[in-house]
Amino acid sequence: MKKKQQRKRPSAKNNEELTLKDTLQSDVFQALKDKKKELEKEETTRKEEEAEKKREEARQREKNKSFEELLGESGMNWKDYK
């Protein structure tokens, strides 16, 4: 019984002081940081590509509009010019 009592868990205060960086080896931690940076770069690249794709699609839609669509979108009142 005494052995069980002696192997108490470390206090919660000590657990709060430890961080992931403290528990991992420095090379593993650095590898994780590098991977995080790489993933962030990939994410920003992907977002930029999506935005460019949307701009290109909008440009193509605008380019392929018929005269009727362009006339309908015009803010001018064409009856004034008859």
Residue pairs with C-beta under 8 A, 6 or more apart in sequence:
20 29
21 29
24 32
65 73
71 78
